[in-house]
Amino acid sequence: MQQTLINNGAYPVVSRDTPALPSIVGDDELMSKRLNNARILMYSHDTFGLGHLRRCRTIAHALVEDFRGLQVLIISGATIAGAFDYRARVDFVKIPSVIKLRNGDYTSMDRHIDLQETLKMRQSIIRHTAESFEPDIFIIDKEPLGLRGEVEDTLAYLKTRGTRLVLGLRDVMDAPHLLDAEWKRNDVMAKIAKLYDDVWVYGPPDFHDPLSGLEVPQALRDKMRFVGFLQRSAYGTPKPDHVPEEDYLLVTTGGGGDGAELVRDFIAAYESDPSLDHKAIVVLGPYMPSEQRQMFMEAGSKLPRLKMIEFDNRLEDLMVGAKAVVAMGGYNTFCEILSFDKPALIVPRTQPRQEQLIRASRGEELGLVNMISAEESANPQAFADAIRQVWTRKPPSVTAPGLQLEGLPTIAAMVEECLARKHPDYLTVVQG
């Protein structure tokens, strides 16, 4: 698939036709690049779901694959950060977990510890990690100042040490009026312009501007780079037992903390329409409450066409084998749908953020996915009809040709340029 980037001159765009590494020199001499002693620190606040950690992990894995000698350390609040595999030279530091509730409030994972105490511990660990690791680049995922400002002090410290400070934003943040109110409370826009050297947007400029509808200082606009969507890869390991031999639908709720309605409606559609005979794997998600998980496991066991599983840390392999996908429309799932070229039906959540609705609506407008609302999916027959349609839908490469996911090679090029300029002795080319 190829990507057409429309640049109206407002946003600088870094674009590469092919990945930088590995490169072919001559007929058969494989060369690769080495960033000697280079260090990248990443921050993923992880208060709800797995999206932030999975995005950081994707970038980290791509960078260490491209550059020998590079070390990446991810600071994560995800309760199950250790459930994922990490490549050599990628590791994580676990900070105490904080949960974001459906109403937008926060609470400590350990209910016996006050939220303010937890935030103090998190802030201390983040600062100490930065001081000890001494990163060349610090990449913050989505939250410019961290959860409740917990990273602001570390950003100011690292700026005095010459660390390149990068804010990574999703293609869609939230509805403009909600994001504007949230950021104005803490003067976030001015602090981004003051603290950060770069702002990377993980999407193409012609898909969506995450800061549309906001008054954005030119100093911040000048730092924005639309890098493109982040391509995903399957592991290619032997199929697990829960993967059927025949074609199947994959139903995924992401982390699952807010996925109960989707699973409930999907089961209801299968219960109400016996002619819906497609096999389906339903991944409930590790953050779905245990009572809901148990209820859905029991309901699914009565429908032989459905296979219910709680969690698979290699969801990419499940997606690459699926004929079509039914999902909620988070950023990572959307990138996987495009990466593996899967027909998809998106049922976006709208609380506490409208991010998924905006992304799904734009994706449908461009012909990338089908979308139905949560109200429509609550109608079993309407949902069953939509499932039948996505089963026969053409993949994105057919319905919306011209899209290329070039985020990872673009990021690699920017990292190489930054570190080679800052530390010319870091970069060497070696025979692979």
Steps between C-alpha positions, in 0.01 A plus 500: 500500500619854430429806705408835352590780738321827433704788637342843475813670623377543858675192633855384433489137388788256517453242227702198389420270213674196649621401845856613571621172649627254407632633170656313212849605395626352176362164394507298819668703775246558778573809704331624814549792734614516857424770757775438751391566860190690389210495746132577458261529793125470441209585731163326484260607775260204443198579713244330278553220249817392323518752217783719631733216596437309176577813296822565691601136471440503123725804455767361733513164322528666159785724616713226654445289190620788282792606718747273673638634826187703581335448839136587569339514844122539539347645816154345527209500741332201334412228748590228250807662343692181576255282305648610169819389329777756460784485253863516605599853605142592584393492866244667722475661842167441671353791696204456738176456307223757492160418350290739297132450577221525245407844632854628437614498864809311618568263787799296617507137395572418863191641670691510832738767368384858457506628142727791593750260660497288186559804281792607720659156465450504125655844466800399711563181301470685168750767607744247648481283189576797276796606715645148502432409136619835356303475173592672177131515405193496726171413326175570684190319378186713473498676839722811458569546873427144606219387725408795725824672394726224629753534216532880487782512755693229313451678168642822643797310648580311179476821297791639703695181417456539126258210457283519189141521626229354278123494545324222309131563425240264362337584168191592705511632856139591584217730400652851474282657771591225748874508425506880507339514844733231635816668374402855594464399865875433518629738231610193305532664157754757619695237692523274194638791298750580775618152601486280193736492204271290279137392482443180303149423378451128441293540187505668156393867477214426264337258746447724803669784686494415873505871589229610256257750649758625754696824504849365442802730537716515188799396712322171565381457140859537383598200713227267369592212270231272357695175481225265374329200655714242683514172309469176697650159435385151590727269694444205268521250782300174488129563539365458854228245570222759500553588133267298273612360166207655314434872441406695812402842625721663760315705763733709715428750777860615547572501872137410567433745781223661297424211265203335672237665281668386179529139620146500637359627171709260292377200698142627472533528123612137476227386737228675302608402149574127446597570139805691626726198476849654478750372753619773734776546757400754765789647703355644819810690614702485822335807654143382466353452850508136608122474549440617145766267363342203675153592378617527138704180519186314612278663236754433226535135597134449395576617146728252321591757234666723762834450672546725803852572626610740772829629357765433237823697525555442128176638366679579174511130415127467563429799279720392210313168488151652518272547200349815653510699825239646734651749744457822694738718302795582725820622333695173517211290372448745213869476403482120514193496278687708242829313543344159440250636244189367673135587435376653824185606679560763767265561794665800669459595863416864567579530874704639664661610170366532146832395347374166365187654349704765316750241371232253392293772329804622307600143414154428363501828306824393329370150430741329740243341736129458567352657814183466704411682819463336839127571477481308171706208631254468791242392241587129447366480146667823391830378645460159335444669164809717546708192591384326182599805296851522643552127432469569128657847503810563289823581691625860539755456221206456260245741650750780569818440297794735542572468872844414633586462868836676520514616861774265620757566224427873528565491876820302442620767256431778750672313783803436281520863395463626857763272652746528213485879532525499879760223531680446167706221658181302580416402144700236317418280205582132540482197280205286607 
